[in-house]
């Protein structure tokens, strides 16, 4: 849905508790869909941007991003 809204020119905001779990997961998936960046690369880039203190992505969410 966010991708469809962005294609129509809308601003899409996403938030989760502390922005550490769902937000980076969705951002990584959005990156793969819009740029073709491999999931692992997108996740690694987000990890670099957020730093170790802002990254608590659980293994199940990481696996889902990589499988989609």
PDB file of N, H, CA, C and O in Angstrom:
ATOM      1  N   UNK A   1       0.813  -1.186   0.000  1.00  0.00           N
ATOM      2  CA  UNK A   1       0.000   0.000   0.000  1.00  0.00           C
ATOM      3  C   UNK A   1       0.863   1.259   0.000  1.00  0.00           C
ATOM      4  O   UNK A   1       0.575   2.208  -0.729  1.00  0.00           O
ATOM      5  N   UNK A   2       1.914   1.272   0.810  1.00  0.00           N
ATOM      6  H   UNK A   2       2.148   0.501   1.402  1.00  0.00           H
ATOM      7  CA  UNK A   2       2.786   2.446   0.863  1.00  0.00           C
ATOM      8  C   UNK A   2       3.393   2.722  -0.498  1.00  0.00           C
ATOM      9  O   UNK A   2       3.512   3.877  -0.907  1.00  0.00           O
ATOM     10  N   UNK A   3       3.776   1.674  -1.197  1.00  0.00           N
ATOM     11  H   UNK A   3       3.680   0.736  -0.865  1.00  0.00           H
ATOM     12  CA  UNK A   3       4.377   1.843  -2.517  1.00  0.00           C
ATOM     13  C   UNK A   3       3.379   2.488  -3.477  1.00  0.00           C
ATOM     14  O   UNK A   3       3.744   3.368  -4.256  1.00  0.00           O
ATOM     15  N   UNK A   4       2.140   2.057  -3.424  1.00  0.00           N
ATOM     16  H   UNK A   4       1.843   1.342  -2.792  1.00  0.00           H
ATOM     17  CA  UNK A   4       1.104   2.635  -4.287  1.00  0.00           C
ATOM     18  C   UNK A   4       0.876   4.113  -3.954  1.00  0.00           C
ATOM     19  O   UNK A   4       0.739   4.941  -4.854  1.00  0.00           O
ATOM     20  N   UNK A   5       0.838   4.436  -2.673  1.00  0.00           N
ATOM     21  H   UNK A   5       0.950   3.763  -1.941  1.00  0.00           H
ATOM     22  CA  UNK A   5       0.651   5.830  -2.268  1.00  0.00           C
ATOM     23  C   UNK A   5       1.825   6.695  -2.710  1.00  0.00           C
ATOM     24  O   UNK A   5       1.631   7.822  -3.166  1.00  0.00           O
ATOM     25  N   UNK A   6       3.043   6.170  -2.574  1.00  0.00           N
ATOM     26  H   UNK A   6       3.200   5.255  -2.203  1.00  0.00           H
ATOM     27  CA  UNK A   6       4.235   6.924  -2.993  1.00  0.00           C
ATOM     28  C   UNK A   6       4.214   7.165  -4.501  1.00  0.00           C
ATOM     29  O   UNK A   6       4.599   8.240  -4.961  1.00  0.00           O
ATOM     30  N   UNK A   7       3.768   6.175  -5.272  1.00  0.00           N
ATOM     31  H   UNK A   7       3.455   5.302  -4.898  1.00  0.00           H
ATOM     32  CA  UNK A   7       3.687   6.333  -6.723  1.00  0.00           C
ATOM     33  C   UNK A   7       2.708   7.441  -7.106  1.00  0.00           C
ATOM     34  O   UNK A   7       2.853   8.068  -8.155  1.00  0.00           O
ATOM     35  N   UNK A   8       1.708   7.680  -6.250  1.00  0.00           N
ATOM     36  H   UNK A   8       1.590   7.171  -5.397  1.00  0.00           H
ATOM     37  CA  UNK A   8       0.733   8.738  -6.494  1.00  0.00           C
ATOM     38  C   UNK A   8       1.193  10.080  -5.940  1.00  0.00           C
ATOM     39  O   UNK A   8       0.466  11.069  -6.028  1.00  0.00           O
ATOM     40  N   UNK A   9       2.401  10.121  -5.368  1.00  0.00           N
ATOM     41  H   UNK A   9       2.991   9.318  -5.297  1.00  0.00           H
ATOM     42  CA  UNK A   9       2.955  11.375  -4.879  1.00  0.00           C
ATOM     43  C   UNK A   9       2.682  11.684  -3.418  1.00  0.00           C
ATOM     44  O   UNK A   9       3.015  12.769  -2.941  1.00  0.00           O
ATOM     45  N   UNK A  10       2.084  10.749  -2.706  1.00  0.00           N
ATOM     46  H   UNK A  10       1.813   9.868  -3.093  1.00  0.00           H
ATOM     47  CA  UNK A  10       1.786  10.963  -1.289  1.00  0.00           C
ATOM     48  C   UNK A  10       3.024  10.741  -0.419  1.00  0.00           C
ATOM     49  O   UNK A  10       3.922   9.977  -0.770  1.00  0.00           O
ATOM     50  N   UNK A  11       3.045  11.414   0.697  1.00  0.00           N
ATOM     51  H   UNK A  11       2.315  12.035   0.982  1.00  0.00           H
ATOM     52  CA  UNK A  11       4.069  11.180   1.706  1.00  0.00           C
ATOM     53  C   UNK A  11       3.557  10.082   2.621  1.00  0.00           C
ATOM     54  O   UNK A  11       2.414  10.131   3.076  1.00  0.00           O
ATOM     55  N   UNK A  12       4.390   9.098   2.890  1.00  0.00           N
ATOM     56  H   UNK A  12       5.318   9.058   2.520  1.00  0.00           H
ATOM     57  CA  UNK A  12       4.009   7.990   3.753  1.00  0.00           C
ATOM     58  C   UNK A  12       4.928   8.000   4.969  1.00  0.00           C
ATOM     59  O   UNK A  12       6.151   7.987   4.834  1.00  0.00           O
ATOM     60  N   UNK A  13       4.336   8.021   6.141  1.00  0.00           N
ATOM     61  H   UNK A  13       3.342   8.031   6.251  1.00  0.00           H
ATOM     62  CA  UNK A  13       5.096   7.990   7.386  1.00  0.00           C
ATOM     63  C   UNK A  13       4.892   6.637   8.049  1.00  0.00           C
ATOM     64  O   UNK A  13       3.794   6.080   8.018  1.00  0.00           O
ATOM     65  N   UNK A  14       5.934   6.125   8.635  1.00  0.00           N
ATOM     66  H   UNK A  14       6.825   6.577   8.659  1.00  0.00           H
ATOM     67  CA  UNK A  14       5.874   4.838   9.314  1.00  0.00           C
ATOM     68  C   UNK A  14       6.577   4.976  10.651  1.00  0.00           C
ATOM     69  O   UNK A  14       7.645   5.579  10.751  1.00  0.00           O
ATOM     70  N   UNK A  15       5.966   4.412  11.666  1.00  0.00           N
ATOM     71  H   UNK A  15       5.098   3.923  11.585  1.00  0.00           H
ATOM     72  CA  UNK A  15       6.582   4.489  12.987  1.00  0.00           C
ATOM     73  C   UNK A  15       6.267   3.228  13.766  1.00  0.00           C
ATOM     74  O   UNK A  15       5.197   2.636  13.626  1.00  0.00           O
ATOM     75  N   UNK A  16       7.210   2.836  14.577  1.00  0.00           N
ATOM     76  H   UNK A  16       8.080   3.317  14.691  1.00  0.00           H
ATOM     77  CA  UNK A  16       6.986   1.764  15.535  1.00  0.00           C
ATOM     78  C   UNK A  16       7.690   2.176  16.821  1.00  0.00           C
ATOM     79  O   UNK A  16       8.366   3.204  16.854  1.00  0.00           O
ATOM     80  N   UNK A  17       7.543   1.406  17.848  1.00  0.00           N
ATOM     81  H   UNK A  17       6.995   0.570  17.821  1.00  0.00           H
ATOM     82  CA  UNK A  17       8.159   1.750  19.127  1.00  0.00           C
ATOM     83  C   UNK A  17       9.658   1.953  18.951  1.00  0.00           C
ATOM     84  O   UNK A  17      10.390   1.011  18.648  1.00  0.00           O
ATOM     85  N   UNK A  18      10.099   3.161  19.138  1.00  0.00           N
ATOM     86  H   UNK A  18       9.505   3.927  19.384  1.00  0.00           H
ATOM     87  CA  UNK A  18      11.507   3.551  19.039  1.00  0.00           C
ATOM     88  C   UNK A  18      12.073   3.434  17.629  1.00  0.00           C
ATOM     89  O   UNK A  18      13.260   3.688  17.428  1.00  0.00           O
ATOM     90  N   UNK A  19      11.270   3.065  16.666  1.00  0.00           N
ATOM     91  H   UNK A  19      10.306   2.859  16.830  1.00  0.00           H
ATOM     92  CA  UNK A  19      11.746   2.979  15.287  1.00  0.00           C
ATOM     93  C   UNK A  19      12.857   1.971  15.092  1.00  0.00           C
ATOM     94  O   UNK A  19      13.721   2.161  14.236  1.00  0.00           O
ATOM     95  N   UNK A  20      12.851   0.907  15.865  1.00  0.00           N
ATOM     96  H   UNK A  20      12.150   0.752  16.561  1.00  0.00           H
ATOM     97  CA  UNK A  20      13.966  -0.032  15.831  1.00  0.00           C
ATOM     98  C   UNK A  20      13.650  -1.396  15.233  1.00  0.00           C
ATOM     99  O   UNK A  20      14.570  -2.160  14.939  1.00  0.00           O
ATOM    100  N   UNK A  21      12.399  -1.717  15.051  1.00  0.00           N
ATOM    101  H   UNK A  21      11.652  -1.097  15.290  1.00  0.00           H
ATOM    102  CA  UNK A  21      12.098  -3.066  14.577  1.00  0.00           C
ATOM    103  C   UNK A  21      11.317  -3.021  13.269  1.00  0.00           C
ATOM    104  O   UNK A  21      11.863  -3.345  12.214  1.00  0.00           O
ATOM    105  N   UNK A  22      10.062  -2.630  13.321  1.00  0.00           N
ATOM    106  H   UNK A  22       9.618  -2.367  14.178  1.00  0.00           H
ATOM    107  CA  UNK A  22       9.242  -2.643  12.109  1.00  0.00           C
ATOM    108  C   UNK A  22       9.664  -1.583  11.108  1.00  0.00           C
ATOM    109  O   UNK A  22       9.678  -1.839   9.904  1.00  0.00           O
ATOM    110  N   UNK A  23      10.005  -0.407  11.587  1.00  0.00           N
ATOM    111  H   UNK A  23       9.993  -0.200  12.565  1.00  0.00           H
ATOM    112  CA  UNK A  23      10.349   0.675  10.666  1.00  0.00           C
ATOM    113  C   UNK A  23      11.535   0.311   9.772  1.00  0.00           C
ATOM    114  O   UNK A  23      11.420   0.452   8.554  1.00  0.00           O
ATOM    115  N   UNK A  24      12.664  -0.148  10.308  1.00  0.00           N
ATOM    116  H   UNK A  24      12.758  -0.263  11.297  1.00  0.00           H
ATOM    117  CA  UNK A  24      13.758  -0.507   9.410  1.00  0.00           C
ATOM    118  C   UNK A  24      13.449  -1.723   8.534  1.00  0.00           C
ATOM    119  O   UNK A  24      13.977  -1.845   7.428  1.00  0.00           O
ATOM    120  N   UNK A  25      12.594  -2.623   9.030  1.00  0.00           N
ATOM    121  H   UNK A  25      12.166  -2.524   9.929  1.00  0.00           H
ATOM    122  CA  UNK A  25      12.209  -3.775   8.225  1.00  0.00           C
ATOM    123  C   UNK A  25      11.438  -3.321   6.992  1.00  0.00           C
ATOM    124  O   UNK A  25      11.734  -3.748   5.876  1.00  0.00           O
ATOM    125  N   UNK A  26      10.459  -2.466   7.194  1.00  0.00           N
ATOM    126  H   UNK A  26      10.218  -2.120   8.100  1.00  0.00           H
ATOM    127  CA  UNK A  26       9.664  -1.956   6.077  1.00  0.00           C
ATOM    128  C   UNK A  26      10.538  -1.097   5.160  1.00  0.00           C
ATOM    129  O   UNK A  26      10.400  -1.158   3.938  1.00  0.00           O
ATOM    130  N   UNK A  27      11.425  -0.308   5.735  1.00  0.00           N
ATOM    131  H   UNK A  27      11.537  -0.258   6.728  1.00  0.00           H
ATOM    132  CA  UNK A  27      12.322   0.518   4.920  1.00  0.00           C
ATOM    133  C   UNK A  27      13.215  -0.343   4.032  1.00  0.00           C
ATOM    134  O   UNK A  27      13.449  -0.006   2.872  1.00  0.00           O
ATOM    135  N   UNK A  28      13.708  -1.443   4.568  1.00  0.00           N
ATOM    136  H   UNK A  28      13.518  -1.717   5.511  1.00  0.00           H
ATOM    137  CA  UNK A  28      14.540  -2.343   3.768  1.00  0.00           C
ATOM    138  C   UNK A  28      13.739  -2.954   2.629  1.00  0.00           C
ATOM    139  O   UNK A  28      14.216  -3.032   1.498  1.00  0.00           O
ATOM    140  N   UNK A  29      12.539  -3.381   2.927  1.00  0.00           N
ATOM    141  H   UNK A  29      12.151  -3.318   3.846  1.00  0.00           H
ATOM    142  CA  UNK A  29      11.691  -3.971   1.874  1.00  0.00           C
ATOM    143  C   UNK A  29      11.330  -2.935   0.821  1.00  0.00           C
ATOM    144  O   UNK A  29      11.353  -3.233  -0.373  1.00  0.00           O
ATOM    145  N   UNK A  30      11.002  -1.745   1.242  1.00  0.00           N
ATOM    146  H   UNK A  30      10.983  -1.503   2.212  1.00  0.00           H
ATOM    147  CA  UNK A  30      10.688  -0.663   0.301  1.00  0.00           C
ATOM    148  C   UNK A  30      11.890  -0.387  -0.602  1.00  0.00           C
ATOM    149  O   UNK A  30      11.737  -0.180  -1.806  1.00  0.00           O
ATOM    150  N   UNK A  31      13.074  -0.385  -0.015  1.00  0.00           N
ATOM    151  H   UNK A  31      13.198  -0.554   0.963  1.00  0.00           H
ATOM    152  CA  UNK A  31      14.292  -0.165  -0.795  1.00  0.00           C
ATOM    153  C   UNK A  31      14.463  -1.233  -1.857  1.00  0.00           C
ATOM    154  O   UNK A  31      14.810  -0.923  -2.997  1.00  0.00           O
ATOM    155  N   UNK A  32      14.222  -2.497  -1.497  1.00  0.00           N
ATOM    156  H   UNK A  32      13.940  -2.748  -0.571  1.00  0.00           H
ATOM    157  CA  UNK A  32      14.373  -3.568  -2.483  1.00  0.00           C
ATOM    158  C   UNK A  32      13.356  -3.425  -3.615  1.00  0.00           C
ATOM    159  O   UNK A  32      13.669  -3.693  -4.775  1.00  0.00           O
ATOM    160  N   UNK A  33      12.152  -3.007  -3.276  1.00  0.00           N
ATOM    161  H   UNK A  33      11.898  -2.790  -2.334  1.00  0.00           H
ATOM    162  CA  UNK A  33      11.115  -2.863  -4.297  1.00  0.00           C
ATOM    163  C   UNK A  33      11.355  -1.683  -5.229  1.00  0.00           C
ATOM    164  O   UNK A  33      11.053  -1.761  -6.420  1.00  0.00           O
ATOM    165  N   UNK A  34      11.891  -0.600  -4.701  1.00  0.00           N
ATOM    166  H   UNK A  34      12.137  -0.537  -3.734  1.00  0.00           H
ATOM    167  CA  UNK A  34      12.016   0.613  -5.506  1.00  0.00           C
ATOM    168  C   UNK A  34      13.360   0.766  -6.200  1.00  0.00           C
ATOM    169  O   UNK A  34      13.462   1.473  -7.202  1.00  0.00           O
ATOM    170  N   UNK A  35      14.389   0.115  -5.681  1.00  0.00           N
ATOM    171  H   UNK A  35      14.307  -0.459  -4.867  1.00  0.00           H
ATOM    172  CA  UNK A  35      15.717   0.294  -6.280  1.00  0.00           C
ATOM    173  C   UNK A  35      16.325  -0.990  -6.807  1.00  0.00           C
ATOM    174  O   UNK A  35      17.312  -0.961  -7.542  1.00  0.00           O
ATOM    175  N   UNK A  36      15.736  -2.122  -6.432  1.00  0.00           N
ATOM    176  H   UNK A  36      14.934  -2.146  -5.835  1.00  0.00           H
ATOM    177  CA  UNK A  36      16.297  -3.395  -6.848  1.00  0.00           C
ATOM    178  C   UNK A  36      17.499  -3.828  -6.012  1.00  0.00           C
ATOM    179  O   UNK A  36      18.149  -4.826  -6.322  1.00  0.00           O
ATOM    180  N   UNK A  37      17.788  -3.083  -4.966  1.00  0.00           N
ATOM    181  H   UNK A  37      17.260  -2.271  -4.715  1.00  0.00           H
ATOM    182  CA  UNK A  37      18.886  -3.438  -4.073  1.00  0.00           C
ATOM    183  C   UNK A  37      18.573  -4.771  -3.400  1.00  0.00           C
ATOM    184  O   UNK A  37      17.459  -4.964  -2.912  1.00  0.00           O
ATOM    185  N   UNK A  38      19.528  -5.686  -3.363  1.00  0.00           N
ATOM    186  H   UNK A  38      20.433  -5.529  -3.759  1.00  0.00           H
ATOM    187  CA  UNK A  38      19.276  -6.952  -2.666  1.00  0.00           C
ATOM    188  C   UNK A  38      18.929  -6.704  -1.195  1.00  0.00           C
ATOM    189  O   UNK A  38      19.420  -5.756  -0.583  1.00  0.00           O
ATOM    190  N   UNK A  39      18.090  -7.556  -0.647  1.00  0.00           N
ATOM    191  H   UNK A  39      17.690  -8.326  -1.144  1.00  0.00           H
ATOM    192  CA  UNK A  39      17.609  -7.376   0.720  1.00  0.00           C
ATOM    193  C   UNK A  39      18.744  -7.281   1.726  1.00  0.00           C
ATOM    194  O   UNK A  39      18.727  -6.414   2.599  1.00  0.00           O
ATOM    195  N   UNK A  40      19.725  -8.161   1.613  1.00  0.00           N
ATOM    196  H   UNK A  40      19.738  -8.865   0.903  1.00  0.00           H
ATOM    197  CA  UNK A  40      20.834  -8.126   2.571  1.00  0.00           C
ATOM    198  C   UNK A  40      21.588  -6.807   2.508  1.00  0.00           C
ATOM    199  O   UNK A  40      22.011  -6.280   3.537  1.00  0.00           O
ATOM    200  N   UNK A  41      21.755  -6.275   1.309  1.00  0.00           N
ATOM    201  H   UNK A  41      21.411  -6.702   0.473  1.00  0.00           H
ATOM    202  CA  UNK A  41      22.438  -4.988   1.163  1.00  0.00           C
ATOM    203  C   UNK A  41      21.616  -3.858   1.760  1.00  0.00           C
ATOM    204  O   UNK A  41      22.155  -2.968   2.418  1.00  0.00           O
ATOM    205  N   UNK A  42      20.310  -3.897   1.528  1.00  0.00           N
ATOM    206  H   UNK A  42      19.872  -4.620   0.994  1.00  0.00           H
ATOM    207  CA  UNK A  42      19.433  -2.862   2.086  1.00  0.00           C
ATOM    208  C   UNK A  42      19.449  -2.909   3.608  1.00  0.00           C
ATOM    209  O   UNK A  42      19.504  -1.869   4.264  1.00  0.00           O
ATOM    210  N   UNK A  43      19.402  -4.111   4.166  1.00  0.00           N
ATOM    211  H   UNK A  43      19.357  -4.955   3.633  1.00  0.00           H
ATOM    212  CA  UNK A  43      19.447  -4.256   5.614  1.00  0.00           C
ATOM    213  C   UNK A  43      20.788  -3.778   6.175  1.00  0.00           C
ATOM    214  O   UNK A  43      20.832  -3.129   7.220  1.00  0.00           O
ATOM    215  N   UNK A  44      21.872  -4.100   5.482  1.00  0.00           N
ATOM    216  H   UNK A  44      21.836  -4.627   4.633  1.00  0.00           H
ATOM    217  CA  UNK A  44      23.201  -3.664   5.934  1.00  0.00           C
ATOM    218  C   UNK A  44      23.324  -2.146   5.886  1.00  0.00           C
ATOM    219  O   UNK A  44      23.908  -1.537   6.782  1.00  0.00           O
ATOM    220  N   UNK A  45      22.775  -1.541   4.845  1.00  0.00           N
ATOM    221  H   UNK A  45      22.300  -2.035   4.117  1.00  0.00           H
ATOM    222  CA  UNK A  45      22.819  -0.083   4.734  1.00  0.00           C
ATOM    223  C   UNK A  45      22.043   0.568   5.875  1.00  0.00           C
ATOM    224  O   UNK A  45      22.506   1.542   6.469  1.00  0.00           O
ATOM    225  N   UNK A  46      20.882   0.040   6.175  1.00  0.00           N
ATOM    226  H   UNK A  46      20.506  -0.752   5.693  1.00  0.00           H
ATOM    227  CA  UNK A  46      20.098   0.580   7.287  1.00  0.00           C
ATOM    228  C   UNK A  46      20.820   0.402   8.615  1.00  0.00           C
ATOM    229  O   UNK A  46      20.790   1.285   9.472  1.00  0.00           O
ATOM    230  N   UNK A  47      21.466  -0.742   8.778  1.00  0.00           N
ATOM    231  H   UNK A  47      21.491  -1.459   8.082  1.00  0.00           H
ATOM    232  CA  UNK A  47      22.230  -0.965  10.010  1.00  0.00           C
ATOM    233  C   UNK A  47      23.313   0.109  10.151  1.00  0.00           C
ATOM    234  O   UNK A  47      23.537   0.628  11.245  1.00  0.00           O
ATOM    235  N   UNK A  48      23.978   0.436   9.051  1.00  0.00           N
ATOM    236  H   UNK A  48      23.795   0.015   8.163  1.00  0.00           H
ATOM    237  CA  UNK A  48      24.998   1.477   9.079  1.00  0.00           C
ATOM    238  C   UNK A  48      24.424   2.844   9.398  1.00  0.00           C
ATOM    239  O   UNK A  48      25.042   3.630  10.116  1.00  0.00           O
ATOM    240  N   UNK A  49      23.245   3.131   8.869  1.00  0.00           N
ATOM    241  H   UNK A  49      22.743   2.492   8.286  1.00  0.00           H
ATOM    242  CA  UNK A  49      22.610   4.427   9.122  1.00  0.00           C
ATOM    243  C   UNK A  49      22.109   4.552  10.557  1.00  0.00           C
ATOM    244  O   UNK A  49      22.212   5.615  11.169  1.00  0.00           O
ATOM    245  N   UNK A  50      21.571   3.470  11.082  1.00  0.00           N
ATOM    246  H   UNK A  50      21.486   2.607  10.585  1.00  0.00           H
ATOM    247  CA  UNK A  50      20.997   3.509  12.427  1.00  0.00           C
ATOM    248  C   UNK A  50      22.030   3.285  13.518  1.00  0.00           C
ATOM    249  O   UNK A  50      21.836   3.714  14.656  1.00  0.00           O
ATOM    250  N   UNK A  51      23.115   2.625  13.185  1.00  0.00           N
ATOM    251  H   UNK A  51      23.272   2.277  12.261  1.00  0.00           H
ATOM    252  CA  UNK A  51      24.116   2.307  14.194  1.00  0.00           C
ATOM    253  C   UNK A  51      23.645   1.160  15.070  1.00  0.00           C
ATOM    254  O   UNK A  51      22.473   0.785  15.037  1.00  0.00           O
ATOM    255  N   UNK A  52      24.536   0.619  15.833  1.00  0.00           N
ATOM    256  H   UNK A  52      25.488   0.924  15.860  1.00  0.00           H
ATOM    257  CA  UNK A  52      24.227  -0.548  16.664  1.00  0.00           C
ATOM    258  C   UNK A  52      23.150  -0.251  17.699  1.00  0.00           C
ATOM    259  O   UNK A  52      22.358  -1.133  18.034  1.00  0.00           O
ATOM    260  N   UNK A  53      23.107   0.979  18.212  1.00  0.00           N
ATOM    261  H   UNK A  53      23.750   1.695  17.940  1.00  0.00           H
ATOM    262  CA  UNK A  53      22.126   1.310  19.250  1.00  0.00           C
ATOM    263  C   UNK A  53      20.708   1.411  18.721  1.00  0.00           C
ATOM    264  O   UNK A  53      19.761   1.359  19.507  1.00  0.00           O
ATOM    265  N   UNK A  54      20.531   1.552  17.424  1.00  0.00           N
ATOM    266  H   UNK A  54      21.299   1.595  16.786  1.00  0.00           H
ATOM    267  CA  UNK A  54      19.203   1.725  16.866  1.00  0.00           C
ATOM    268  C   UNK A  54      18.742   0.548  16.032  1.00  0.00           C
ATOM    269  O   UNK A  54      17.865   0.692  15.181  1.00  0.00           O
ATOM    270  N   UNK A  55      19.325  -0.612  16.270  1.00  0.00           N
ATOM    271  H   UNK A  55      20.037  -0.729  16.962  1.00  0.00           H
ATOM    272  CA  UNK A  55      19.003  -1.746  15.407  1.00  0.00           C
ATOM    273  C   UNK A  55      18.750  -2.985  16.234  1.00  0.00           C
ATOM    274  O   UNK A  55      19.673  -3.537  16.834  1.00  0.00           O
ATOM    275  N   UNK A  56      17.512  -3.423  16.271  1.00  0.00           N
ATOM    276  H   UNK A  56      16.763  -2.975  15.784  1.00  0.00           H
ATOM    277  CA  UNK A  56      17.181  -4.640  17.004  1.00  0.00           C
ATOM    278  C   UNK A  56      16.297  -5.555  16.166  1.00  0.00           C
ATOM    279  O   UNK A  56      15.435  -6.249  16.704  1.00  0.00           O
ATOM    280  N   UNK A  57      16.503  -5.561  14.864  1.00  0.00           N
ATOM    281  H   UNK A  57      17.203  -4.997  14.426  1.00  0.00           H
ATOM    282  CA  UNK A  57      15.692  -6.378  13.970  1.00  0.00           C
ATOM    283  C   UNK A  57      15.796  -7.850  14.366  1.00  0.00           C
ATOM    284  O   UNK A  57      16.888  -8.410  14.466  1.00  0.00           O
ATOM    285  N   UNK A  58      14.646  -8.452  14.586  1.00  0.00           N
ATOM    286  H   UNK A  58      13.759  -7.997  14.505  1.00  0.00           H
ATOM    287  CA  UNK A  58      14.692  -9.851  15.000  1.00  0.00           C
ATOM    288  C   UNK A  58      14.931 -10.743  13.782  1.00  0.00           C
ATOM    289  O   UNK A  58      14.645 -10.347  12.652  1.00  0.00           O
ATOM    290  N   UNK A  59      15.448 -11.932  14.012  1.00  0.00           N
ATOM    291  H   UNK A  59      15.681 -12.254  14.930  1.00  0.00           H
ATOM    292  CA  UNK A  59      15.813 -12.828  12.911  1.00  0.00           C
ATOM    293  C   UNK A  59      14.645 -13.189  11.996  1.00  0.00           C
ATOM    294  O   UNK A  59      14.832 -13.350  10.790  1.00  0.00           O
ATOM    295  N   UNK A  60      13.445 -13.317  12.559  1.00  0.00           N
ATOM    296  H   UNK A  60      13.294 -13.187  13.538  1.00  0.00           H
ATOM    297  CA  UNK A  60      12.289 -13.678  11.734  1.00  0.00           C
ATOM    298  C   UNK A  60      11.952 -12.580  10.729  1.00  0.00           C
ATOM    299  O   UNK A  60      11.661 -12.867   9.568  1.00  0.00           O
ATOM    300  N   UNK A  61      11.990 -11.324  11.175  1.00  0.00           N
ATOM    301  H   UNK A  61      12.226 -11.091  12.118  1.00  0.00           H
ATOM    302  CA  UNK A  61      11.706 -10.225  10.245  1.00  0.00           C
ATOM    303  C   UNK A  61      12.788 -10.114   9.182  1.00  0.00           C
ATOM    304  O   UNK A  61      12.486  -9.855   8.017  1.00  0.00           O
ATOM    305  N   UNK A  62      14.039 -10.305   9.567  1.00  0.00           N
ATOM    306  H   UNK A  62      14.285 -10.515  10.513  1.00  0.00           H
ATOM    307  CA  UNK A  62      15.133 -10.262   8.599  1.00  0.00           C
ATOM    308  C   UNK A  62      14.917 -11.343   7.536  1.00  0.00           C
ATOM    309  O   UNK A  62      15.095 -11.093   6.344  1.00  0.00           O
ATOM    310  N   UNK A  63      14.536 -12.535   7.973  1.00  0.00           N
ATOM    311  H   UNK A  63      14.391 -12.738   8.942  1.00  0.00           H
ATOM    312  CA  UNK A  63      14.314 -13.641   7.044  1.00  0.00           C
ATOM    313  C   UNK A  63      13.173 -13.328   6.073  1.00  0.00           C
ATOM    314  O   UNK A  63      13.273 -13.628   4.883  1.00  0.00           O
ATOM    315  N   UNK A  64      12.116 -12.742   6.563  1.00  0.00           N
ATOM    316  H   UNK A  64      12.034 -12.498   7.530  1.00  0.00           H
ATOM    317  CA  UNK A  64      10.984 -12.377   5.710  1.00  0.00           C
ATOM    318  C   UNK A  64      11.412 -11.372   4.650  1.00  0.00           C
ATOM    319  O   UNK A  64      11.065 -11.525   3.479  1.00  0.00           O
ATOM    320  N   UNK A  65      12.157 -10.353   5.043  1.00  0.00           N
ATOM    321  H   UNK A  65      12.439 -10.229   5.994  1.00  0.00           H
ATOM    322  CA  UNK A  65      12.627  -9.349   4.076  1.00  0.00           C
ATOM    323  C   UNK A  65      13.475 -10.025   3.001  1.00  0.00           C
ATOM    324  O   UNK A  65      13.321  -9.728   1.817  1.00  0.00           O
ATOM    325  N   UNK A  66      14.353 -10.915   3.395  1.00  0.00           N
ATOM    326  H   UNK A  66      14.477 -11.156   4.358  1.00  0.00           H
ATOM    327  CA  UNK A  66      15.220 -11.598   2.440  1.00  0.00           C
ATOM    328  C   UNK A  66      14.448 -12.549   1.532  1.00  0.00           C
ATOM    329  O   UNK A  66      14.820 -12.723   0.372  1.00  0.00           O
ATOM    330  N   UNK A  67      13.383 -13.165   2.033  1.00  0.00           N
ATOM    331  H   UNK A  67      13.080 -13.024   2.976  1.00  0.00           H
ATOM    332  CA  UNK A  67      12.609 -14.106   1.225  1.00  0.00           C
ATOM    333  C   UNK A  67      11.659 -13.423   0.263  1.00  0.00           C
ATOM    334  O   UNK A  67      11.382 -13.952  -0.814  1.00  0.00           O
ATOM    335  N   UNK A  68      11.152 -12.250   0.634  1.00  0.00           N
ATOM    336  H   UNK A  68      11.376 -11.819   1.508  1.00  0.00           H
ATOM    337  CA  UNK A  68      10.207 -11.556  -0.243  1.00  0.00           C
ATOM    338  C   UNK A  68      10.941 -11.068  -1.468  1.00  0.00           C
ATOM    339  O   UNK A  68      10.336 -10.453  -2.346  1.00  0.00           O
TER     340      UNK A  68
END
